[in-house]
Amino acid sequence: MYVCMYVRLLLEAFFFLPHAFVVYLCLLDAETSFFLWSCLQEIQCGLGPAGELRYPSYPESEGKWRFPGIGEFQCYDKYMLASLKANAHALGKPHWGLGGPHDAGHYNQWPEDTSFFSRDGSWKSDYGQFFMEWYSEMLLAHGERVLAAATGVFCGTGAIVSGKVAGIHWHYGTRSHAAELTAGYYNTRTRDGYAPIAQMFAKHGVTLNFTCIEMRDFEQPSDALCCPESLVRQVAVATRKAGIRMAGENALPRFDKSAHDQVVRKSRLHMNEMGDTDGEFEPMCAFTFLRMGENLFYSENWRQFVPFVRHMEEGRTFQPWEEEAHSAETHVHATGPLVQEAASLMYH
């Protein structure tokens, strides 16, 4: 397992511009092949918002959405509507192709505020299942096109190709998993929505990078039924069954020991294919720490970060306090000049 802090290459693509994307990748490969491949270990291929394979269903930066809102379906441009209409006509249900669910609420509502996502809502109806299958399959088809193009161009470079999947942990404890559904993950209490994603990644030999590794259930608002730990476990099992590597990433910038310990714990959590903790495999092959900025170089944050990196490298979750304190102090002192230089560059 390797721990990395690197600049990600986000190769953004649109649903309906696959040829332009392939041309862009080929140009990139031609420009970089002479000097870059010798030092690149991994290429993370951007698949959507924040580089993640998902719809922009919760646009926080635009001020439309606030955590833990359910988000909204993104199916109202002319291309999506044409596809929905064609699929509904092919099924003999043309009235199902007029648009998305009318009762799915708005960005900042909760599942029980809507008729679609409530406990026994229309997400369970024949129409709801048709819509969610089409909506999620459109996202998978997009991912398929982008990853096929990326792996085709970068095959033979020696670099690992990876893609990111979002850790949408809020409302995970409900039946409908509303926030995941609007993002395009057809994952409910009775349906595994991450197995098809893992299988699509496996088809192209792509590493699945998953977020929210640092989070614990009890740290989240209980009324939103957030379950990041259960979600990470589900995705780890899906990648295991698909036979692909899983990498991790923290969803939020955190520099505290509790978050560091959780990352180490999850990176070394032994599970079998049923998700039990007595199994035989370690789910994470790599971890990306977000992010290298001014806060990381504050004295206390750096003091916590040094043993975290060492533990990730060595595969340990703890050691005796006296040994830990002495070892951390030694490494903090040794890296002092590097920290000062990095901080100076950040400030200027």
N, C-alpha and C positions, 0 to 999 in steps of 0.2 A: 504494500500500500504506500502511495506517495501523498504528501501534503503539498499543496501548491498555492501560491499567491501570484496570479498572473493576469495579464491583460487579455480579456476574451475577444475573439474575433467574431463579431455578430454579423452573420450573413442573412440579412432579412429578406424574405421573399413574400410575394403576394399570392393569394390563392390561384389567381388566373394569369400569372405571368411566368410559367415555368421555363420557357425558352430563354427569356431575358435573364433569368437567374443562372441558367447553365452557362450562358455567355460570360456573365460576370465572374463566375467561379473559374472558368478557363483563363480569363484575363488575370485573375488574382494568382492562379497557379503559375502562369508564365512569368509574372513579375517577381514572384517570390522564390521560385524554384532554385535559383542559383545560390542563394545565401541563407534562406530562412529554414529550410527543412532540417538542416543539421542541428538546430537548437529547439525546434518546436516539438513538444511532446504530445500536445492535444489541440485539436481544433473543435471548438464548441460552435455548432451551427445554429444560428438564431432561427427560431421557428414561429415567433409571434411576439406579443407584448413582453417586454423585459427578457426577450430571448426565449420565452417559454412556449411550448406547444399548447396553446389555448386561445380562446376568443377573448377580445378585450371587454370582458363582461363586468369588470369592476375597475373603471378608470379613475383611480384615486387622485392622480395628478391633475385631472381636469375639474376636480371639485364636484363631480356628479355622484361619487360613491364614498361611503364611509364604512369602515369596519364596524360590525360584522354583517353588513347588508348582503342580501342574496344575489345582487347583480341583476342583469337583464340579458335576455337572449339577443344575439347579434346576427340576425337573419333577414335584414330588411333592405339590403342593397339589391340592385337589379339582377346580379348574378345568382345570389342565394335564393331570391324569390323565384327565378326561372327554374332553378334546380328543384326547389321544393314543389313547384307546380308540376313539373314533369314526373317526379316520383309519385305524387298523389294521383295523377292521371293514370300512370302505369298500374297503380293498385286498384283503380276503379273507384277512387274516393276524391274526385276533383275538388270538393269543398274543403278538404284538408290542406289544399295547397294554396290557400288564399293569403296566408301569413302565419306568423308564429302564434303561440297560445295567447288568447285574449285575457286570460285570468292569471297570468304569471306575475303580476305586481310590478313594482318599480325597484330601482337600484337599492334603496335603503330600507326596504321592507324585510320582514322576517317570514319564514315559511308558513307559519300559521295565519299570517295576515292575508294569504292568497288562497284561492280555490285550487290552483294548480299544484302547489307544493305542500299543502297541508297533509296531515297524517294519512287520510284516505282520499287525497285529491286526485285530480284528473291526470296527473303524471302516471297513474296506474291504469288508465283507460286505454282502449285500443288506439285512440288518436294520440294520446300521450306517448305510448310506446313507439308508434310510427314516427312521430316527430323527433323523439330523442334518438332513435336509431339513425334517422337521416342526419340530424344535426351533428351527432358524434362521428358518424362515418365521413361526413364532409371534412371534419377536422383531421381524421386519420388519413384521408386521401391527400390532404395538403401536406401533412408530415411525410407521407410516403414519397411524394414528388420531390420535396426538398432534400430528404435524406438520400434518395436514389441519385439525385444530381450531385450532392456533396461527396458521397462515397465513390461515385464514378470518376469524379475529377481528382480526388485526393488519394485514390487507391495507389499503392506503391510508394507513397512518400515516407512511410514508416510512422506517421502521426496517427494517434487515436482520434477518431471522430466521435463526438458526443452531442447530445441534445438534452435540453432541460424540460422538465415537467414540473408544474407548479404544485406547491404544497398547500392546497385549499382545505384547511382543517376546520374552519368554522361551519357549524351546522352538520358536522360529520356524524354527530350522535342522533340525528333525526332519521326518519325513514327515507325521505326523498333525497337527502344530501343536496339541497337546493343550490348552494353556491357552486358546487362541482358541476351540476347539470348545466347551469347557464354558461359556465366556462367551456363546456363541450365534453366533459368527462361523464359518460353515462354510468355512473357509479351510485348505487343505492344500497339499502340494507340487504336486498335480495339479489343484487346483480354486481358482478365484479367488473368495474369499468377500466381497471388498470391492466388487466391481462391482455386485451387487444392492443393497447399502446405498447406494452413490453414486447409483444410478439412482432409488432411492426418494426420496432427498434432492432429486434433480433434478426429479422430478415436481412437487414443491411449491416449487421455486426456493429451497431452503434451503442456506445455506453449511455445509459440513462442517468442523467444527473437530476437529483431530487432535492427539493428545498425543505425548510423547517426542521432540519435535523437537530437544531439546538433547543427546540421547544419542549416543555413538559406540559402535560394536561392541566395540572393544578395551577399553573401560571396564567392560564387563559380565563376569560370571563365564563363562569359556569352556566349562565343563562343562555349563552350562544352555543352550548353543547360542542365546544371545541375539543377535538381529540387528535392532536398532532402525533402522539406516540402510536396510536392505533393505525393512523394513516401511513406512517413510515413503515410500520410492520407489514401492512397490506402490500405496499409497493415493493418492499424487499422480497416478499414471497412471490409476487408476480414476476420480478426479474429473475429470481432463482428458477422458477418453472420454465421461463422462456430461454434460460441459458445465456443470459447476458450479464455484463458487469454493471453494477450500480455505484454511482458516485454521489457525494453529498455536498450540501451547501447550506450555510445558515441564511435564513430568510431575512433576519433583521441584524443590523450591526450590534454586536454585544461583545463586551470585553471582560465579563465577570467570570469567576471560577465556576459558578453553577452551570452556566451555558457551556463552558469548555468541557466540564466533566460529562455533560449530557452528550456532547458530540463524540467524545472518546468512547463512552458507553455504547452509543448506537453504532459506532464504526466497528465495534468488536462484539456486538450482540450475536450470540450463536443461536440460530433458529433452524428448524427443519421446514419442510414445505407446508406444514400445517400452521406455521407461525409460532410454534412452541419454542421456548427459550432453552430447550435441552438438545437442540439439534446439532448439525455438523458443519454449518457454513457461516462465514462472516459476510454480511451483506454489502459492505462498502469497500471499493477498491481505491478510492481517492476522495479528498475533501478540499473544497475551495473555500477559503476564509474571506468573508466580506466584512470590512474591506480595509485596504491600506490607506489610511488618511491621518489627519492630524491627531485624532483621539487615540489611535493605536500607540503613538509614541509618548503619551503621557506616562510618567514614571510608574504609577500603580498598574496601569493597563499593560505596559510592557512586562512588568514583573509577573503578571498572570499569564501573559502570552507565551513566554519562554518555556515554562514547564509544560504548557498545553502542546506545543509543537513537539517537544521531546516525548511526551506520552503518546502522541499520535504515531510518531516514528517507531517507538518501541512496543506499542500495543499494550500499554499499561493504563489502568484506570485510576490507580492510586499508589502511594508508597508511604512509608512512615513519615510523620510530620517533620521530624528533625532532619531526616535525609532530604526530604523535599525542600525544606527551607534553605539548607546549605547548598544544595545543587542549584536552586533557582538563583540564589545570590551570586554564585560563581559565574553562571552563564549571563546574568544581567550585567555584571561587572565586565565580563569579557566582550560583550556586544555593545558596551556603552559608546565607544567612538562611532560605530556604525549607526546607532540610533540617533546620535547627535547630527551626523551628516545627513541622514534621511530626513530628520525633522527640519533641518535647515533648508533642504531642497523643497520640502512641502510648504514652508512658510514663504519662500521667495520664488 
